[in-house]
Amino acid sequence: MPHKTFFAFILPSLIAMVLFIALPIVSVVVQSFYVEHGRVLVEVENCQPFGGCTKEVRVDSEATAKLEKEQPLGQFNGFGTYLNRSHLAVTEIGEILSANSGFSDIVARIYNLPFYKALAFTLVFCFVVTPLAMLLGFVIALAVNTIPRLIKGPVIFFSLLPMIITPLVGSLILYWMIHPQGIVGATIQDIFNDPNLSLRASPVLTWASLLFYGVWTNAPFSFVVFYAGLQTVPGDTLESAMIDGASRWERIRFVILPHLAPLATFVALVQLMDNFRVFEPIVGFSAEANASSLSWMIFNDLSGDSQLFGSAGATSVLTIIGVVILLMPVLLRTWREFNHKAV
Amino acid sequence: MKHILAASVSIAALCLGAGAAFADCGVTAGSVRILSNDFEALRLINTTAEECATDAVKVTANATAEHKNLQVPALTINPAEYTVAVVANNSIVPLLNDDLIRPLDDLVAKYGQDLLPNQLIKIDGKVMAIAFMGNGQHMFYRKDILEQAGVAEPKSYEDVLAAAKAIKDAGILEYPLAASVKPGWDLAAEFVNTYLGTGGEFFAPGSAELAIDNENGLKVLETMRAMTAYMDPDYLTFDANSIQAEYEAGKIAMMNEWGSLAGATLDAEGAVDGVVANTVLAAAPTINGGTIPSAALWWDGFTIAKNISDEDAEASFRAMVHGINPDMVAKNAEVATWLVKGYTPGPAAVGVIANATAGARAYPMQPYMGLLHTALSSELADFIAGKEDAAQALADVKAAYDTAAKEGGFL
């Protein structure tokens, strides 16, 4: 295809990508370098139904508006927001490293910083959920591939349900099931004979439920892709393997797996990206006490009575950097393979 | 079309139901566009204001829980998307900070004959909002359970803890207490409530410097932690609605709960036998030997946008004054703790009024209070979960607040 035709073909989607993906990212990056202007504060008399009149501090909106007109973005802060306590916390980490009482103290104190706490859960979620969900999806795909045609349709539909359900609704359903009066919660209490056992109370069990939810909701994606891949496994190779006396396990290990390997790379890539942005289950499970993620931090900065756009911007940029770092090995490999083929 | 239909249906319902005459608000021209939070009392006011709609006057209302996120951008544009923003102590602050609402003195002088003096929220001598209802968290307790355990009505947190122990020791209830301590807005509100009870100030006078890192702050946190010993182990996931459900299920003897939920708790629906009949509403407990109920008082009121025509502003003001008229309040006395003329408090309003008469303090309106609330909401989670001590929690709150306040331009 001539370059010109190719360009004409992708131009519409290129424009859309620049408008709706590239430009917003640029604006987030720019925003993250700015903080609000110093507010001009004045003390004024303030009367309300309860407590009568008191002297209270107000923002002098005229003076602030003037500042904002001169510099609408706010004050330039450079990397200040990135390095402050809510993000990379460079000063705090320095203090912790220079004065501490052993390794466990360092870990505990770093974990007390919001960004690292969120990062810890985000990474654990990524690296536990992605392989487990892929494994589960692959097993389901293998199983579905062998069942009779008649019930295949319904089975596929039910296997896809976790992906069809809106993530927030899915997490709420699971959350109510693990309520001490819910079917799972009550059963677990019964099995361990401990009426105070609650999946929602202990940090470890909360993490476990979140990870379980992650695997449950992510498996269908792997299943769909692997199931499609299974349809392309060459029948001849499988047959000859059977004639050579390969067991089912050996056929999976030496024929199917190598065939699906490129697909697995693709699935891993997409899942890692998705899981790094984990957010809904934390809200759905009311797990804010025990788990937070980078996306949840962004949400927290933007909701509530006062919004911190610079802080949210900085966390977003750090999330993007995180995704790039995570995908680096896979991207490098794809790049190398591409070059290899080209030669 | 939909709004006209809704308005005409509500007018028809009003005419049929109460036999009231066609509401004449005297508004002749203009457009009224209301943005409000979404709960029963506000929906009621919105529908009453919609009665003012005529061929020349359009009245629309958007009641949504997302109102706080909408109001600033919606009122910043000119002309503003909404002419009326219904706010509370905390949500008026962003509107004031950005100068998005207009002084109402001239409108009050012209059309505010029915308003009581204490309904007028005055900032720097100018009326900026008209309050119409009060709210706040206060004690709900079960007198049958307290009698059975042989304890008197608890007045302070020390009493509450002693009563909880007695109830637990007597084997009546395993977890007699509940509070909305779910990390997030609820947990922070719980801290703010209790800290207000100590009489302490959140900030150094006249500045955004945080001042909770003191004896009072420690005492508040210790009390909050001590309470959790008598709460369901799932307390970290309980918000105001969940504890109401637990209370109605008869599993709780004492709780601090919103006055606006009292009506729903005391009605015949949803509660097991004996809960409603034995429920007593009282002022929030005091702390540390003080006399101030440990609960913030809230008001809900309406403001009029700045970036609209004077005609729309006048129409909006008159429609809202009609929305909170004494007739409507008299007919719906049980819905809220109204601040409107001629209101006789019903059984559900007892708690909020008890708070107010005992001298409870209002939720602070400082421009940086929102930042403190957010800092509290995430940094107290570890403490209330029992994972760190009070001193560390206060230090974390201060560090988080300082970071946010610097970014917000206050420090």
HADDOCK unambig.tbl for C-alpha pairs under 7 A between the chains (distance, minus, plus):
assign (segid A and resid 35 and name CA) (segid B and resid 407 and name CA) 5.13 0.50 0.50
assign (segid A and resid 35 and name CA) (segid B and resid 408 and name CA) 6.61 0.50 0.50
assign (segid A and resid 36 and name CA) (segid B and resid 407 and name CA) 5.97 0.50 0.50
assign (segid A and resid 36 and name CA) (segid B and resid 408 and name CA) 5.04 0.50 0.50
assign (segid A and resid 36 and name CA) (segid B and resid 409 and name CA) 5.08 0.50 0.50
assign (segid A and resid 37 and name CA) (segid B and resid 409 and name CA) 5.14 0.50 0.50
assign (segid A and resid 38 and name CA) (segid B and resid 409 and name CA) 3.97 0.50 0.50
assign (segid A and resid 38 and name CA) (segid B and resid 410 and name CA) 5.97 0.50 0.50
assign (segid A and resid 39 and name CA) (segid B and resid 409 and name CA) 5.33 0.50 0.50
assign (segid A and resid 39 and name CA) (segid B and resid 410 and name CA) 5.62 0.50 0.50
assign (segid A and resid 43 and name CA) (segid B and resid 206 and name CA) 6.86 0.50 0.50
assign (segid A and resid 44 and name CA) (segid B and resid 123 and name CA) 6.90 0.50 0.50
assign (segid A and resid 44 and name CA) (segid B and resid 124 and name CA) 4.94 0.50 0.50
assign (segid A and resid 45 and name CA) (segid B and resid 123 and name CA) 6.00 0.50 0.50
assign (segid A and resid 45 and name CA) (segid B and resid 124 and name CA) 4.76 0.50 0.50
assign (segid A and resid 45 and name CA) (segid B and resid 125 and name CA) 6.61 0.50 0.50
assign (segid A and resid 46 and name CA) (segid B and resid 122 and name CA) 5.58 0.50 0.50
assign (segid A and resid 46 and name CA) (segid B and resid 123 and name CA) 4.51 0.50 0.50
assign (segid A and resid 46 and name CA) (segid B and resid 124 and name CA) 5.95 0.50 0.50
assign (segid A and resid 47 and name CA) (segid B and resid 121 and name CA) 5.55 0.50 0.50
assign (segid A and resid 47 and name CA) (segid B and resid 122 and name CA) 4.76 0.50 0.50
assign (segid A and resid 47 and name CA) (segid B and resid 123 and name CA) 6.36 0.50 0.50
assign (segid A and resid 48 and name CA) (segid B and resid 118 and name CA) 6.62 0.50 0.50
assign (segid A and resid 48 and name CA) (segid B and resid 120 and name CA) 6.73 0.50 0.50
assign (segid A and resid 48 and name CA) (segid B and resid 121 and name CA) 4.76 0.50 0.50
assign (segid A and resid 48 and name CA) (segid B and resid 122 and name CA) 6.57 0.50 0.50
assign (segid A and resid 49 and name CA) (segid B and resid 118 and name CA) 4.79 0.50 0.50
assign (segid A and resid 49 and name CA) (segid B and resid 119 and name CA) 5.93 0.50 0.50
assign (segid A and resid 50 and name CA) (segid B and resid 356 and name CA) 6.91 0.50 0.50
assign (segid A and resid 50 and name CA) (segid B and resid 362 and name CA) 6.11 0.50 0.50
assign (segid A and resid 51 and name CA) (segid B and resid 361 and name CA) 6.32 0.50 0.50
assign (segid A and resid 51 and name CA) (segid B and resid 362 and name CA) 6.73 0.50 0.50
assign (segid A and resid 56 and name CA) (segid B and resid 366 and name CA) 6.72 0.50 0.50
assign (segid A and resid 57 and name CA) (segid B and resid 206 and name CA) 6.06 0.50 0.50
assign (segid A and resid 57 and name CA) (segid B and resid 366 and name CA) 5.82 0.50 0.50
assign (segid A and resid 58 and name CA) (segid B and resid 366 and name CA) 6.48 0.50 0.50
assign (segid A and resid 58 and name CA) (segid B and resid 367 and name CA) 6.12 0.50 0.50
assign (segid A and resid 59 and name CA) (segid B and resid 97 and name CA) 5.44 0.50 0.50
assign (segid A and resid 59 and name CA) (segid B and resid 367 and name CA) 6.64 0.50 0.50
assign (segid A and resid 61 and name CA) (segid B and resid 97 and name CA) 5.58 0.50 0.50
assign (segid A and resid 61 and name CA) (segid B and resid 98 and name CA) 5.72 0.50 0.50
assign (segid A and resid 61 and name CA) (segid B and resid 99 and name CA) 5.63 0.50 0.50
assign (segid A and resid 84 and name CA) (segid B and resid 403 and name CA) 6.89 0.50 0.50
assign (segid A and resid 85 and name CA) (segid B and resid 403 and name CA) 6.57 0.50 0.50
assign (segid A and resid 86 and name CA) (segid B and resid 400 and name CA) 6.94 0.50 0.50
assign (segid A and resid 198 and name CA) (segid B and resid 234 and name CA) 6.89 0.50 0.50
assign (segid A and resid 200 and name CA) (segid B and resid 234 and name CA) 5.99 0.50 0.50
assign (segid A and resid 201 and name CA) (segid B and resid 233 and name CA) 5.87 0.50 0.50
assign (segid A and resid 201 and name CA) (segid B and resid 234 and name CA) 5.06 0.50 0.50
assign (segid A and resid 201 and name CA) (segid B and resid 236 and name CA) 6.95 0.50 0.50
assign (segid A and resid 286 and name CA) (segid B and resid 237 and name CA) 5.61 0.50 0.50
assign (segid A and resid 288 and name CA) (segid B and resid 183 and name CA) 6.11 0.50 0.50
assign (segid A and resid 289 and name CA) (segid B and resid 183 and name CA) 5.69 0.50 0.50
assign (segid A and resid 289 and name CA) (segid B and resid 236 and name CA) 6.77 0.50 0.50
assign (segid A and resid 289 and name CA) (segid B and resid 381 and name CA) 5.01 0.50 0.50
assign (segid A and resid 289 and name CA) (segid B and resid 382 and name CA) 6.56 0.50 0.50
assign (segid A and resid 304 and name CA) (segid B and resid 374 and name CA) 6.77 0.50 0.50
assign (segid A and resid 305 and name CA) (segid B and resid 91 and name CA) 6.66 0.50 0.50
assign (segid A and resid 305 and name CA) (segid B and resid 370 and name CA) 4.89 0.50 0.50
assign (segid A and resid 306 and name CA) (segid B and resid 370 and name CA) 5.42 0.50 0.50
assign (segid A and resid 306 and name CA) (segid B and resid 371 and name CA) 6.08 0.50 0.50
assign (segid A and resid 308 and name CA) (segid B and resid 408 and name CA) 6.90 0.50 0.50
